Amino acid sequence: MKKILKLLAVASILFSSFSVVAYADEDYSRSSSEAEDVALSFFSDTTGNRTKRSIDQASLNPVSLGGIVEPGNVYAFNKSNGGFIVISGDKRSPEVLAYSKEGSLDVDLNKTNILGFLEEYSSQVEYEKQEGAIVFPENDKIVEPEIPALLDVNGIQYGQGYPYNFQTPVIERALAGNESQIGNHAATGCVATATVQIMKYHNYPERGIRDHSYLLETDNFYLQNLTAPISTRHYDWNNILPTYNGNETSDQVNAVAQIMSDVGIASNMYYGASSGSFGQWAARALVRNFGYSDSTSHVSRDNYSADNWKNLINNELVNLRPIYYEGVGRVGGHAFVLDGADGNGFYHINWGWDGNSNGYFRLDALNPRVLGIGGGAGGFNTHQGAIIGIKP
């Protein structure tokens, strides 16, 4: 299957180009009704680059983003018969920021990885409004591969709750007002869920390499030592299913829960009702504890030019390697899997919420050349990072 996908990826590489867009000296803001028109046009477009299905206005349902983004910076709509779209609130940036032909966009306040990405879109649009910066290069030679969503092809859709957290520590204490958390298993954490989804894609390793332990103390846990005897583990990938629907055997539940726990501990997971860690620790764990290739490394977008970063990401996908991707915003860090591309500048994201809100997203609300990545004075810093080179 991977060889077939790779041939498809190489065969479908194309070049994208942009033109300079000029506006009169007037308000660049896009109203909610104008955003709805863009959404309608996108879903009904039959030119070949957009989804080929008709849609009527009644089937578009606005998604409330109140408290998540600045009003008017970003608009979102769910489609009643499946699909969603995210529209920029500034006419100088690309109209469509994200879309999916199925499912819906869920902005539950507990799903910080999705919220963080929407917040980043909003921050970039706000930067554009304040700075007035906009550049559309005439001959952008970045290759745009078309790669089927690699985790979707393999049916992989994990989350942070049961059964994935069945072996995480049980919450011991809680802040006032959150006492109901006590006695529940901690969330796996987006770092662990993203990492294990990629490990399932590779069905590797068969056996663990190195044990790990660390001290944990959080709002939900008293000081304690957590240990994972990873060197003794045999990971039964036949029983670690690509997705779970409630009809699994106890062996299948324990198989996925064990590797989620081991990856969490190996990544020094800060366990709680919401758990967190760092991509650097996950990258180290993949190599040291689970025997992945030394090519596995954590990289920061701030150390790359816009073009080099995009080429780096595209190279991983062309070589059929799903990417652990992360960002940091006001709602905290967020990690997920970037596993495909549509050939038009959108990348497929698996958020690690049981398939919820998965879709195609731009990595930037602005054209990348506006962002000043690499330390330019006054440039917008995306605070994005990735683990690349993940392979057995």
FENURRA-V412320 format. One line per field, one symbol per residue. ss: DSSP state (A for helix, B for strand, O for the rest). burial: # if it has 16 or more other ideal C-beta (glycine too) atoms within 10 Angstrom, else .. A space follows every 10 residues. Layout:
ss=???
burial=???
This chain:
ss=OAAAAAAAAA AOOBBOOOOO OOOOOOOOBO OAAAAAAAAA AAAAOOOOOO OOOOOOAAAB BBOOOOOOOO OOOBBBBBBO OOOBBBBBOB OOOOOBBBBB OOOOOOOOOO OAAAAAAAAA AAAAAAAAAA AOOOOOOOOO OOBBOBBOOA AAAOOOBOOO OOOOOOOOOB OOOOOOOOAA AOOOBOOOOA AAAAAAAAAA AAOOOOBOOO OBBBBBBBOO BBBBBBBBOA AAOBOOOOOO OOBOOOOOOA AAAAAAAAAA AAAAAAOOOB OOOOOBOOAA AAAAAAAAOO OOOOOOBBBB AAAOOAAAAA AAAAAAAAOO OOBBBBBBBO OBBBBBBBBB BBOOOOBBBB OOOOOOOOBB BOOOOOOAAA OOOOOOOOOO OOOBBBBBOO OO
burial=....#...#. .......... .......#.# ....##.### .##......# #...#...## ..#.#..##. .########. ..######## ########## ..###.#... ########## #########. ..##.##..# .#.####### ####.##### ..#######. #..#...... #..####### ########## #..##..#.. ##...#.#.# #....#.#.# ..#.#.#..# ####...#.. .######### ########## #########. #######.## ##...####. ##.#.#..## ..##.###.# #######.#. #.######## ###.###### ########## ########## ###.....## ########## #.
